[in-house]
């Protein structure tokens, strides 16, 4: 397969078509869509944090249909077992032999809904598969499909019956995006569209009110080759030595900052470069710029740093400390993007 330049009209049109297809179902959420594409093109995992009702599941569903990927959803609960995700061996009564029954993790796009409601053992099983992209069932190792992307969600409000993801597991997510409520104009458009949905007949004489999921057209805007071309182009985006030095300095300063007891890991720097490359491609560039770093800093770094007790007592937040670090390193012109 020939490689595609980041300026390839084919790739540019592919990205435009995906965003347009999602826009026919989901109102606004442009930044979230961009983060989904960044995760997809750079083979990273994404954690979405937001209250219920912000179209997280709808976004992932329409993305999977737009790019022709297999999609599975797991609703995490307190009684979920690792085998419910990974699969297990079952006894065939006819042959008296054990057969492997693969779990829902064997898909391209996995939505782990409310991941913090599952026990730590279940979280660990999923995150191990995310890192190694393979699963062992009954002594046999199975590779996961390629591409493989986990999009997890968690509710930042409810705490009862939840298990907070520890820092070591949070570090496995390339991006952690915090969703916001829609603007008043966007919300009015959501209400208008929903009011005009009508009903759906089930073919047996009954009917039910339509939802946004009923208007999802299973018509991909491109095939697997288009996705592979976009992934290849992402890795060809140029990253200057100066850009790498800035990221290294940010990571080092976070580890020595007096307000932080946990700074950014080397994986954070790698994630920032990968995400910046994908964002540059989405914006039609074959090179990264400081704007990419600033736009992605919150999503890549905030879930990887932790304030110490003194900083919390002084009323500091992770975002405040991150803004200070970014301001000190390089003195770039633009402030941290608010996303």
C-alpha positions as CSV (number, residue, x, y, z in Angstrom):
1,X,0.0,0.0,0.0
2,X,1.4,3.4,-0.9
3,X,1.7,6.0,1.8
4,X,-0.4,9.1,1.8
5,X,1.0,12.6,2.4
6,X,-0.7,14.5,5.3
7,X,-1.8,16.9,2.6
8,X,-3.4,14.2,0.5
9,X,-6.9,15.3,-0.7
10,X,-8.1,11.8,-0.1
11,X,-7.2,11.9,3.6
12,X,-8.5,15.5,4.0
13,X,-11.8,14.5,2.4
14,X,-12.0,11.4,4.6
15,X,-11.7,13.5,7.8
16,X,-14.2,16.0,6.5
17,X,-16.7,13.3,5.7
18,X,-16.4,11.7,9.1
19,X,-17.0,15.0,10.9
20,X,-19.9,15.8,8.6
21,X,-21.5,12.4,9.1
22,X,-21.3,12.7,12.9
23,X,-22.7,16.2,12.7
24,X,-25.9,14.9,11.1
25,X,-26.7,13.1,14.3
26,X,-24.8,14.8,17.1
27,X,-25.1,18.6,17.6
28,X,-21.9,20.5,18.5
29,X,-19.3,18.5,20.4
30,X,-16.7,19.4,17.8
31,X,-13.8,19.2,20.3
32,X,-14.9,15.7,21.4
33,X,-15.1,14.5,17.8
34,X,-11.6,15.8,17.3
35,X,-10.4,13.9,20.4
36,X,-12.1,10.7,19.1
37,X,-10.3,11.0,15.7
38,X,-7.0,11.8,17.5
39,X,-7.3,8.6,19.6
40,X,-8.3,6.6,16.5
41,X,-5.5,7.9,14.2
42,X,-2.8,7.5,16.9
43,X,-3.9,4.2,18.4
44,X,-4.5,5.6,21.8
45,X,-7.3,5.1,24.3
46,X,-9.7,7.8,25.4
47,X,-11.4,8.4,28.7
48,X,-14.5,10.7,28.6
49,X,-15.6,12.3,31.8
50,X,-19.0,13.9,32.0
51,X,-22.5,13.7,33.5
52,X,-25.1,11.4,31.9
53,X,-27.0,12.7,28.9
54,X,-24.2,14.3,26.9
55,X,-24.3,11.9,24.0
56,X,-21.2,9.9,24.8
57,X,-22.6,6.6,23.7
58,X,-24.2,8.2,20.6
59,X,-20.9,9.7,19.6
60,X,-19.1,6.4,19.7
61,X,-21.9,4.6,17.9
62,X,-22.0,7.0,15.0
63,X,-18.2,7.0,14.8
64,X,-18.2,3.2,14.5
65,X,-20.8,3.4,11.7
66,X,-19.0,6.2,9.9
67,X,-15.7,4.3,9.6
68,X,-17.0,0.7,9.3
69,X,-15.6,-0.7,12.5
70,X,-17.0,-3.4,14.8
71,X,-18.5,-1.8,17.9
72,X,-19.2,-3.3,21.4
73,X,-20.5,-1.7,24.5
74,X,-20.0,-2.9,28.1
75,X,-22.1,-1.4,30.9
76,X,-19.8,-1.7,33.9
77,X,-21.4,-2.7,37.2
78,X,-20.2,-3.8,40.6
79,X,-20.9,-7.5,39.9
80,X,-19.1,-7.6,36.5
81,X,-16.4,-10.3,36.2
82,X,-13.2,-10.2,34.1
83,X,-14.6,-13.1,32.1
84,X,-17.6,-11.0,31.2
85,X,-15.2,-8.8,29.3
86,X,-12.4,-11.0,28.1
87,X,-14.3,-14.3,27.6
88,X,-14.0,-17.8,29.1
89,X,-13.8,-21.5,28.5
90,X,-17.1,-23.3,28.4
91,X,-17.7,-27.1,28.5
92,X,-19.3,-28.5,25.3
93,X,-21.7,-31.1,26.6
94,X,-21.7,-33.0,23.3
95,X,-17.9,-33.4,23.0
96,X,-17.0,-33.0,26.7
97,X,-14.3,-30.6,25.6
98,X,-13.7,-27.0,26.6
99,X,-14.2,-24.4,24.0
100,X,-13.2,-20.7,24.1
101,X,-16.0,-18.2,24.1
102,X,-14.6,-14.8,23.3
103,X,-15.9,-11.8,25.1
104,X,-17.1,-8.4,23.8
105,X,-13.5,-7.0,24.0
106,X,-12.8,-8.7,20.7
107,X,-13.9,-5.7,18.6
108,X,-12.4,-2.6,17.0
109,X,-14.2,0.0,19.1
110,X,-15.1,-0.8,22.7
111,X,-17.2,1.5,24.8
112,X,-16.5,0.9,28.5
113,X,-19.5,2.7,30.0
114,X,-19.0,4.0,33.6
115,X,-15.7,2.1,34.0
116,X,-15.3,3.3,37.6
117,X,-18.4,1.3,38.7
118,X,-16.5,-2.0,38.2
119,X,-14.2,-3.6,40.9
120,X,-10.5,-3.0,40.6
121,X,-9.9,-6.6,39.4
122,X,-12.2,-6.0,36.4
123,X,-10.6,-2.6,35.7
124,X,-7.2,-4.2,35.7
125,X,-8.2,-7.0,33.3
126,X,-9.4,-4.4,30.8
127,X,-6.5,-2.1,31.1
128,X,-4.0,-5.0,30.7
129,X,-5.7,-5.8,27.4
130,X,-5.5,-2.2,26.4
131,X,-1.8,-2.1,27.0
132,X,-0.8,-5.4,25.4
133,X,-3.6,-5.7,22.9
134,X,-4.0,-9.4,23.6
135,X,-6.0,-11.6,25.9
136,X,-5.2,-14.9,27.5
137,X,-8.1,-17.3,28.0
138,X,-7.5,-20.8,29.3
139,X,-3.8,-20.7,28.7
140,X,-4.2,-19.6,25.1
141,X,-3.3,-16.1,24.0
142,X,-5.5,-14.3,21.4
143,X,-4.5,-11.1,19.7
144,X,-7.2,-8.4,19.7
145,X,-8.5,-7.0,16.4
146,X,-6.7,-4.2,14.7
147,X,-7.4,-1.4,15.1
148,X,-8.4,-1.7,18.7
149,X,-9.6,1.4,20.7
150,X,-11.2,1.7,24.1
151,X,-13.3,4.7,24.9
152,X,-14.2,4.6,28.5
153,X,-16.7,6.9,30.3
154,X,-17.0,7.9,34.0
155,X,-19.5,10.1,35.9
156,X,-17.6,12.7,37.9
157,X,-20.6,13.5,40.1
158,X,-21.7,10.2,41.6
159,X,-19.3,8.6,44.1
160,X,-21.5,5.9,45.7
161,X,-20.7,2.4,44.4
162,X,-17.7,3.6,42.4
163,X,-14.0,2.6,42.4
164,X,-11.7,5.5,41.4
165,X,-9.2,4.6,38.8
166,X,-5.7,4.7,40.4
167,X,-3.0,6.8,38.7
168,X,-1.2,3.8,37.2
169,X,-4.3,2.8,35.4
170,X,-5.3,6.4,34.4
171,X,-1.8,6.6,32.8
172,X,-2.9,4.0,30.2
173,X,-5.4,6.4,28.7
174,X,-3.7,8.7,26.1
175,X,-6.4,11.3,26.6
176,X,-8.9,12.2,29.3
177,X,-11.5,14.7,28.0
178,X,-13.9,16.4,30.2
179,X,-17.2,17.0,28.4
180,X,-19.2,20.2,28.9
181,X,-22.8,21.0,28.6
182,X,-23.9,22.3,25.1
183,X,-24.3,26.0,24.5
184,X,-27.9,27.4,24.6
185,X,-28.1,27.4,20.8
186,X,-26.8,23.9,20.5
187,X,-29.2,22.6,23.1
188,X,-32.1,24.2,21.3
189,X,-31.1,22.5,18.1
190,X,-30.9,19.2,20.0
191,X,-34.4,19.7,21.3
192,X,-35.7,20.6,17.8
193,X,-34.2,17.5,16.2
194,X,-35.6,15.2,18.9
195,X,-39.1,16.8,18.6
196,X,-39.1,15.9,14.9
197,X,-38.0,12.3,15.2
198,X,-41.5,10.8,15.2
199,X,-42.2,7.1,15.8
200,X,-40.7,3.8,14.5
201,X,-42.9,0.8,13.6
202,X,-41.6,-2.6,14.6
203,X,-43.2,-4.5,11.7
204,X,-45.6,-6.4,14.0
205,X,-48.2,-3.7,14.4
206,X,-46.5,-1.9,17.3
207,X,-44.5,1.3,17.4
208,X,-42.1,3.2,19.6
209,X,-40.9,6.7,19.8
210,X,-37.7,7.2,17.8
211,X,-34.4,8.2,19.4
212,X,-31.2,9.6,17.9
213,X,-29.9,6.1,17.5
214,X,-32.7,5.3,15.0
215,X,-31.3,7.9,12.6
216,X,-27.8,6.4,12.4
217,X,-27.2,5.3,8.8
218,X,-24.9,2.3,8.6
219,X,-23.1,3.8,5.5
220,X,-19.4,4.2,6.1
221,X,-17.7,7.3,4.5
222,X,-14.7,5.2,3.8
223,X,-13.1,1.8,4.2
224,X,-10.4,0.3,6.3
225,X,-7.8,1.4,3.8
226,X,-8.8,5.0,4.3
227,X,-8.3,4.6,8.0
228,X,-4.9,2.9,7.6
229,X,-3.8,5.7,5.3
230,X,-4.8,8.3,7.9
231,X,-2.9,6.4,10.6
232,X,0.2,6.2,8.4
233,X,0.0,9.9,7.6
234,X,-0.2,10.7,11.3
235,X,3.1,9.0,11.9
236,X,4.7,11.1,9.0
237,X,3.8,14.4,10.6
238,X,7.0,16.2,11.4
239,X,8.0,16.9,15.0
240,X,10.9,19.3,15.5
241,X,13.6,19.0,18.1
242,X,12.4,22.2,19.7
243,X,8.9,20.7,20.2
244,X,10.4,17.6,21.8
245,X,12.5,19.8,24.1
246,X,9.4,21.7,25.2
247,X,7.6,18.4,26.1
248,X,10.6,17.0,27.9
249,X,10.9,20.3,29.9
250,X,7.2,20.2,30.8
251,X,7.5,16.6,32.1
252,X,10.6,17.3,34.1
253,X,9.2,20.5,35.6
254,X,6.0,18.6,36.6
255,X,8.1,16.1,38.6
256,X,9.9,18.9,40.5
257,X,7.0,21.2,41.1
258,X,6.5,21.8,44.8
259,X,2.7,21.5,44.5
260,X,2.8,18.1,42.8
261,X,3.5,14.7,44.4
262,X,3.1,12.9,41.1
263,X,4.3,14.4,37.8
264,X,4.0,13.4,34.2
265,X,5.4,10.0,33.2
266,X,7.5,9.4,30.0
267,X,4.3,7.9,28.6
268,X,2.7,11.3,29.0
269,X,5.3,12.8,26.7
270,X,4.9,10.1,24.1
271,X,1.2,10.6,24.2
272,X,1.5,14.3,23.8
273,X,3.6,13.9,20.6
274,X,1.3,11.2,19.2
275,X,-1.8,13.3,19.9
276,X,-0.2,16.5,18.5
277,X,0.7,14.7,15.3
278,X,-2.9,13.5,14.9
279,X,-4.3,17.0,15.6
280,X,-1.9,18.5,13.1
281,X,-3.2,16.1,10.4
282,X,-6.8,16.8,11.2
283,X,-6.1,20.5,10.8
284,X,-4.3,20.0,7.5
285,X,-0.7,20.3,8.5
286,X,2.3,18.0,8.1
287,X,4.1,19.5,11.1
288,X,3.2,20.1,14.7
289,X,3.0,23.7,16.2
290,X,2.8,25.0,19.8
291,X,-1.0,25.3,19.4
292,X,-1.3,21.6,19.2
293,X,0.6,21.2,22.5
294,X,-1.5,23.8,24.3
295,X,-4.8,22.5,23.0
296,X,-4.1,19.0,24.1
297,X,-2.2,19.7,27.4
298,X,-5.3,19.4,29.6
299,X,-6.5,16.1,28.1
300,X,-3.0,14.5,28.0
301,X,-1.5,15.7,31.3
302,X,-4.2,16.6,33.9
303,X,-5.2,13.0,34.7
304,X,-1.5,12.1,35.0
305,X,-0.5,14.6,37.7
306,X,-1.6,14.7,41.4
307,X,-1.5,17.6,43.8
308,X,0.0,17.1,47.2
309,X,-1.8,17.8,50.5
310,X,-0.4,21.3,50.9
311,X,-1.5,22.4,47.5
312,X,-5.0,21.1,48.0
313,X,-5.2,22.9,51.3
314,X,-4.1,26.1,49.6
315,X,-7.0,25.7,47.1
316,X,-4.8,25.0,44.0
317,X,-6.1,22.9,41.1
318,X,-4.3,20.7,38.7
319,X,-5.2,23.1,35.9
320,X,-3.7,26.0,37.7
321,X,-0.5,24.2,38.2
322,X,-0.4,23.0,34.6
323,X,-0.9,26.5,33.3
324,X,2.0,27.7,35.4
325,X,4.3,25.0,34.1
326,X,3.3,25.7,30.5
327,X,3.9,29.4,31.0
328,X,7.3,28.8,32.5
329,X,8.5,26.4,29.8
330,X,9.2,28.1,26.5
331,X,7.0,31.2,27.2
332,X,4.9,30.4,24.2
333,X,2.4,33.0,23.2
334,X,-1.0,31.3,23.7
335,X,-2.5,30.3,27.0
336,X,-3.8,26.8,27.7
337,X,-6.8,26.2,25.5
338,X,-10.1,25.8,27.4
339,X,-11.7,22.7,26.1
